[in-house]
Amino acid sequence: MGTIIMIIISAIILGCSVGALVVGLIMWNSNKMGDSKGGYHNFAKNHMNVISKEKIGTFGEL
């Protein structure tokens, strides 16, 4: 039972890292293209909200 929980926790940590990486890449691309700062900041906020909802969903299913 413990291993399953550990796997889930690892998956969530990994998911957040991947999410942060994606947001980082988008920010970097936006800076390169000279986009307005608001655009990617809002995207990052929305992305984090989606991650939170997904996490709550997975814990709800357990």
OpenMM code with the backbone's topology and positions (N, CA, C; nanometers):
from openmm import Vec3, app, unit

residues = "MET GLY THR ILE ILE MET ILE ILE ILE SER ALA ILE ILE LEU GLY CYS SER VAL GLY ALA LEU VAL VAL GLY LEU ILE MET TRP ASN SER ASN LYS MET GLY ASP SER LYS GLY GLY TYR HIS ASN PHE ALA LYS ASN HIS MET ASN VAL ILE SER LYS GLU LYS ILE GLY THR PHE GLY GLU LEU".split()
positions = [
    Vec3(0.0840, -0.1205, 0.0000),
    Vec3(0.0000, 0.0000, 0.0000),
    Vec3(0.0879, 0.1260, 0.0000),
    Vec3(0.1936, 0.1226, 0.0809),
    Vec3(0.2825, 0.2388, 0.0896),
    Vec3(0.3464, 0.2755, -0.0425),
    Vec3(0.3846, 0.1721, -0.1194),
    Vec3(0.4523, 0.1981, -0.2476),
    Vec3(0.3612, 0.2725, -0.3440),
    Vec3(0.2329, 0.2375, -0.3453),
    Vec3(0.1378, 0.3029, -0.4361),
    Vec3(0.1329, 0.4523, -0.4049),
    Vec3(0.1245, 0.4852, -0.2760),
    Vec3(0.1191, 0.6254, -0.2343),
    Vec3(0.2474, 0.6968, -0.2763),
    Vec3(0.3620, 0.6303, -0.2570),
    Vec3(0.4902, 0.6897, -0.2954),
    Vec3(0.4942, 0.7188, -0.4454),
    Vec3(0.4437, 0.6237, -0.5251),
    Vec3(0.4417, 0.6408, -0.6714),
    Vec3(0.3553, 0.7612, -0.7079),
    Vec3(0.2396, 0.7729, -0.6432),
    Vec3(0.1477, 0.8838, -0.6722),
    Vec3(0.2142, 1.0167, -0.6371),
    Vec3(0.2788, 1.0220, -0.5188),
    Vec3(0.3454, 1.1451, -0.4757),
    Vec3(0.4563, 1.1813, -0.5744),
    Vec3(0.5343, 1.0813, -0.6144),
    Vec3(0.6425, 1.1054, -0.7115),
    Vec3(0.5858, 1.1587, -0.8420),
    Vec3(0.4745, 1.1005, -0.8859),
    Vec3(0.4117, 1.1422, -1.0117),
    Vec3(0.3673, 1.2878, -1.0030),
    Vec3(0.3119, 1.3270, -0.8883),
    Vec3(0.2654, 1.4653, -0.8707),
    Vec3(0.3845, 1.5602, -0.8733),
    Vec3(0.4924, 1.5237, -0.8017),
    Vec3(0.6128, 1.6079, -0.7985),
    Vec3(0.6687, 1.6214, -0.9399),
    Vec3(0.6760, 1.5097, -1.0109),
    Vec3(0.7263, 1.5096, -1.1480),
    Vec3(0.6364, 1.5963, -1.2361),
    Vec3(0.5058, 1.5812, -1.2189),
    Vec3(0.4092, 1.6594, -1.2961),
    Vec3(0.4283, 1.8087, -1.2766),
    Vec3(0.4504, 1.8493, -1.1512),
    Vec3(0.4720, 1.9914, -1.1218),
    Vec3(0.6011, 2.0397, -1.1862),
    Vec3(0.7050, 1.9555, -1.1816),
    Vec3(0.8336, 1.9929, -1.2419),
    Vec3(0.8168, 2.0118, -1.3921),
    Vec3(0.7462, 1.9192, -1.4548),
    Vec3(0.7223, 1.9280, -1.5994),
    Vec3(0.6417, 2.0543, -1.6291),
    Vec3(0.5395, 2.0796, -1.5478),
    Vec3(0.4571, 2.1994, -1.5651),
    Vec3(0.5400, 2.3261, -1.5552),
    Vec3(0.6293, 2.3302, -1.4549),
    Vec3(0.7160, 2.4472, -1.4356),
    Vec3(0.8086, 2.4645, -1.5554),
    Vec3(0.8588, 2.3522, -1.6067),
    Vec3(0.9488, 2.3547, -1.7222),
    Vec3(0.8752, 2.4107, -1.8442),
    Vec3(0.7530, 2.3632, -1.8655),
    Vec3(0.6721, 2.4093, -1.9791),
    Vec3(0.6478, 2.5593, -1.9676),
    Vec3(0.6078, 2.6032, -1.8477),
    Vec3(0.5820, 2.7460, -1.8262),
    Vec3(0.7098, 2.8257, -1.8492),
    Vec3(0.8226, 2.7719, -1.7995),
    Vec3(0.9518, 2.8380, -1.8188),
    Vec3(0.9856, 2.8545, -1.9661),
    Vec3(0.9630, 2.7485, -2.0430),
    Vec3(0.9905, 2.7536, -2.1870),
    Vec3(0.9019, 2.8567, -2.2551),
    Vec3(0.7747, 2.8596, -2.2161),
    Vec3(0.6805, 2.9546, -2.2771),
    Vec3(0.7233, 3.0975, -2.2446),
    Vec3(0.7643, 3.1203, -2.1180),
    Vec3(0.8099, 3.2539, -2.0776),
    Vec3(0.9314, 3.2942, -2.1603),
    Vec3(1.0258, 3.1993, -2.1747),
    Vec3(1.1493, 3.2266, -2.2484),
    Vec3(1.1169, 3.2591, -2.3943),
    Vec3(1.0261, 3.1825, -2.4546),
    Vec3(0.9863, 3.2072, -2.5935),
    Vec3(0.9180, 3.3424, -2.6064),
    Vec3(0.8331, 3.3762, -2.5099),
    Vec3(0.7635, 3.5048, -2.5134),
    Vec3(0.8637, 3.6186, -2.5066),
    Vec3(0.9651, 3.6038, -2.4210),
    Vec3(1.0677, 3.7079, -2.4084),
    Vec3(1.1431, 3.7230, -2.5395),
    Vec3(1.1759, 3.6109, -2.6027),
    Vec3(1.2496, 3.6138, -2.7292),
    Vec3(1.1691, 3.6873, -2.8361),
    Vec3(1.0407, 3.6599, -2.8404),
    Vec3(0.9560, 3.7181, -2.9437),
    Vec3(0.9136, 3.8600, -2.9086),
    Vec3(0.9442, 3.9030, -2.7850),
    Vec3(0.9106, 4.0389, -2.7432),
    Vec3(0.7623, 4.0574, -2.7158),
    Vec3(0.6948, 3.9508, -2.6703),
    Vec3(0.5527, 3.9633, -2.6357),
    Vec3(0.5375, 4.0456, -2.5084),
    Vec3(0.4154, 4.0906, -2.4842),
    Vec3(0.3886, 4.1640, -2.3607),
    Vec3(0.3979, 4.0666, -2.2433),
    Vec3(0.4446, 4.1156, -2.1290),
    Vec3(0.4652, 4.0284, -2.0136),
    Vec3(0.3333, 3.9690, -1.9648),
    Vec3(0.2246, 4.0443, -1.9764),
    Vec3(0.0959, 3.9978, -1.9258),
    Vec3(0.0523, 3.8665, -1.9883),
    Vec3(0.0815, 3.8482, -2.1166),
    Vec3(0.0359, 3.7295, -2.1890),
    Vec3(0.0823, 3.6005, -2.1271),
    Vec3(0.2142, 3.5859, -2.1088),
    Vec3(0.2622, 3.4583, -2.0576),
    Vec3(0.2372, 3.4461, -1.9086),
    Vec3(0.2291, 3.5585, -1.8372),
    Vec3(0.2010, 3.5516, -1.6932),
    Vec3(0.0616, 3.4932, -1.6710),
    Vec3(-0.0362, 3.5411, -1.7481),
    Vec3(-0.1723, 3.4883, -1.7371),
    Vec3(-0.1759, 3.3415, -1.7751),
    Vec3(-0.1002, 3.3050, -1.8790),
    Vec3(-0.0975, 3.1649, -1.9204),
    Vec3(-0.0432, 3.0791, -1.8077),
    Vec3(0.0645, 3.1273, -1.7430),
    Vec3(0.1257, 3.0520, -1.6335),
    Vec3(0.0256, 3.0350, -1.5200),
    Vec3(-0.0473, 3.1423, -1.4878),
    Vec3(-0.1460, 3.1349, -1.3795),
    Vec3(-0.2538, 3.0331, -1.4138),
    Vec3(-0.3047, 3.0397, -1.5371),
    Vec3(-0.4085, 2.9453, -1.5796),
    Vec3(-0.3562, 2.8029, -1.5753),
    Vec3(-0.2312, 2.7835, -1.6189),
    Vec3(-0.1693, 2.6513, -1.6212),
    Vec3(-0.1620, 2.5953, -1.4794),
    Vec3(-0.1228, 2.6783, -1.3823),
    Vec3(-0.1126, 2.6337, -1.2437),
    Vec3(-0.2508, 2.5980, -1.1900),
    Vec3(-0.3529, 2.6762, -1.2269),
    Vec3(-0.4889, 2.6463, -1.1824),
    Vec3(-0.5337, 2.5108, -1.2348),
    Vec3(-0.5019, 2.4815, -1.3598),
    Vec3(-0.5388, 2.3529, -1.4194),
    Vec3(-0.4704, 2.2402, -1.3442),
    Vec3(-0.3397, 2.2571, -1.3134),
    Vec3(-0.2653, 2.1543, -1.2407),
    Vec3(-0.3316, 2.1292, -1.1057),
    Vec3(-0.3693, 2.2362, -1.0343),
    Vec3(-0.4315, 2.2220, -0.9027),
    Vec3(-0.5610, 2.1428, -0.9144),
    Vec3(-0.6423, 2.1751, -1.0140),
    Vec3(-0.7698, 2.1058, -1.0328),
    Vec3(-0.7459, 1.9583, -1.0612),
    Vec3(-0.6455, 1.9279, -1.1452),
    Vec3(-0.6147, 1.7886, -1.1777),
    Vec3(-0.5704, 1.7146, -1.0525),
    Vec3(-0.4860, 1.7792, -0.9699),
    Vec3(-0.4363, 1.7161, -0.8476),
    Vec3(-0.5521, 1.6849, -0.7545),
    Vec3(-0.6426, 1.7816, -0.7367),
    Vec3(-0.7573, 1.7618, -0.6486),
    Vec3(-0.8406, 1.6457, -0.7028),
    Vec3(-0.8544, 1.6403, -0.8349),
    Vec3(-0.9289, 1.5316, -0.8989),
    Vec3(-0.8685, 1.3960, -0.8680),
    Vec3(-0.7357, 1.3838, -0.8781),
    Vec3(-0.6713, 1.2543, -0.8540),
    Vec3(-0.6877, 1.2129, -0.7094),
    Vec3(-0.6732, 1.3095, -0.6174),
    Vec3(-0.6886, 1.2740, -0.4763),
    Vec3(-0.8332, 1.2359, -0.4468),
    Vec3(-0.9272, 1.3005, -0.5166),
    Vec3(-1.0682, 1.2688, -0.4971),
    Vec3(-1.1004, 1.1260, -0.5374),
    Vec3(-1.0316, 1.0757, -0.6418),
    Vec3(-1.0586, 0.9410, -0.6919),
    Vec3(-1.0028, 0.8330, -0.6007),
    Vec3(-0.9000, 0.8650, -0.5199),
    Vec3(-0.8324, 0.7631, -0.4380),
    Vec3(-0.9263, 0.6944, -0.3404),
] * unit.nanometer
topology = app.Topology()
chain = topology.addChain("A")
for resn in residues:
    res = topology.addResidue(resn, chain)
    for name in ("N", "CA", "C"):
        topology.addAtom(name, app.Element.getBySymbol(name[0]), res)
